[in-house]
Amino acid sequence: MPASQYDGDYGVGWFGKNIKDPEEKARKLNAELNNGRAAMMGIMGNMVVECITGQTMAEQYAAGHISPFGDGEGVF
């Protein structure tokens, strides 16, 4: 694919290294998309837990409420 068909592709590559092989480029772009999606799921999980418990992640850690199965403080 030409560089214009990829969002954010300015034809420079990673630190100036241009990926010539289209299969490798597609594989790396898919890996980057999947990593971004996994990060979004992690942040969403933190937001859900904050809504359920009323504590931020830092407050839960400081209070020792980090084990959902062992401390009796969570929904489980």
N, C-alpha and C positions, 0 to 999 in steps of 0.2 A: 504494500500500500504506500502511496506517496505520503510525505510528511503532513500534508494538509488534511489527511483523513483521520489523524489521531489528535485528540484534544490535548493541547499543551505541548505538542511536539514541534520544536523549533529547529529540528535537524542537527542539533548539537550533540545529543546523547548524554550519557551520564559522565560528568566531569570531562566532557569533550570527546568521549569515546562513542563513536556512532555505531550502532548495531546494524550491520548490513543484512544479516540473514532474517528474512521475514518470519520464519517459524519461531526463531529465538525471540524476536521482538514481540510477537503475539503472545508467546508463553510468558515473557516477563511482564507484559502489560496485564495479562490475566492474573498473574501472581500479585501484582500491585493492587489491582481492583479487589481481589479477595482479601488481602491484608487490610485494606480500607474498610471493607464490609465487616470484617471481624472486629476491628476497632470500634466501629459504630455500634455493634451488638454489645460489646463490653461496656461502653458508655451508657447505653440504654439500660443494661442490667443494673448499673450503679444508680441510675435515676429511679428505676422501679423500686429498688431496695430503700432508697431515701424516702420515697413516697409511702412505703409500707411501714417503715420503722420510725420515721420522723427525725432520724439522725443522719448527718452526713457520714461519708465513709471515714473521715478523720475522727469524728466523734465516736463512731462505733469501735474503731481501733483503740482509741484512748480509754473507752469504758470496758474494753475486753470482750465486746460482743461480736467477735469475728467468726465464731463457729456456729453455724445455723443448727447443728444437730446435737451439740454437747452441752450448751450452757443454759438451755431452757428459756432464753430471752426472745427467741424468734418465733415465727409461725409454726415451725416444725416441732 
